[in-house]
Amino acid sequence: MESKFEYRLTQKADADLDGIVSYIAIELSNPKAASDFIDKLQKAIEEVLAFPESDSLAVNEYLPHVNVRKKLVGNYIMYYLPNYTEHEIFILRIAYGKRNMDEILRQLNDK
């Protein structure tokens, strides 16, 4: 199924992804697991592109928009914002699930 949506990573999400892959590949010395994570993330993004409203709304007082959604990707949570007018999905953050999500989401408004 081909999607009419495209996706973009915010600078914070791009930095999150770099940090995650670097941590898994270098700190944990497991490049295969890092590659597997990228594959899982790509599959999750493809699912979001096909069905942007299929994941639950992220409810948090620090979110700048009410329709931010979250999707689990292994032990990580991907926060994204569908833009139906432009047919884009903005991936806002990708964070380890056991981190302080209030702090992660509060940083969405930081430059």
Secondary structure as GFF3:
##gff-version 3
##sequence-region A 1 111
A	DSSP	beta_strand	6	9	.	.	.	ID=ss1
A	DSSP	alpha_helix	11	22	.	.	.	ID=ss2
A	DSSP	pi_helix	23	27	.	.	.	ID=ss3
A	DSSP	alpha_helix	31	50	.	.	.	ID=ss4
A	DSSP	beta_strand	69	73	.	.	.	ID=ss5
A	DSSP	beta_strand	76	83	.	.	.	ID=ss6
A	DSSP	beta_strand	88	96	.	.	.	ID=ss7
A	DSSP	alpha_helix	101	106	.	.	.	ID=ss8
A	DSSP	three_ten_helix	107	109	.	.	.	ID=ss9
###
